[in-house]
Each structure stands twice: as C-alpha cells, then as structure tokens.
Amino acid sequence: MDAQAAPLPGSEPVSGRRVLCRMCGQPLRDRASRLWGLGPDCRRKLAVRSAPAPARHEVDQDALPGL
C-alpha cells in the first residue's frame, strides 16, 4: 500500500466548507454524519426519543342505533 494514498471520499470537507449538525450546530466530521446532517450523538438522541407505534387492538362496540 502507498503511504500517500488518497483519502476516502467524504472524509474531508468539500471545498473547505464546514457542514454543521442540524440539531446542535456542531461541525460534522465523518461521512455518515454529513449524509444524515446529524452528528452521532444527536442521531443517538433521536433514536432514543422515537418510540415504536402502539399495537392496534380491536374494541367491541355496540351497533349505532338506527343502522
């Protein structure tokens, strides 16, 4: 392997422009964070806050009068 190998795509900021986290405003340093627009800590916080949808259950109801 060459010691002067090119960096991986997405490992450096594009044209020196800083990309900031949409949630906290910190600079994003890795490719996955820039793709999501969120840093790893903010993605983790959102994953904790998002809860699964409650299970659906049928309820026995009386028929409406007149139908």
C-alpha positions, 0 to 999 in steps of 0.5 A, a space after each residue: 500500500 502507498 503511504 500517500 494514498 488518497 483519502 476516502 471520499 467524504 472524509 474531508 470537507 468539500 471545498 473547505 466548507 464546514 457542514 454543521 449538525 442540524 440539531 446542535 450546530 456542531 461541525 460534522 466530521 465523518 461521512 455518515 454524519 454529513 449524509 444524515 446532517 446529524 452528528 452521532 450523538 444527536 442521531 443517538 438522541 433521536 433514536 432514543 426519543 422515537 418510540 415504536 407505534 402502539 399495537 392496534 387492538 380491536 374494541 367491541 362496540 355496540 351497533 349505532 342505533 338506527 343502522 
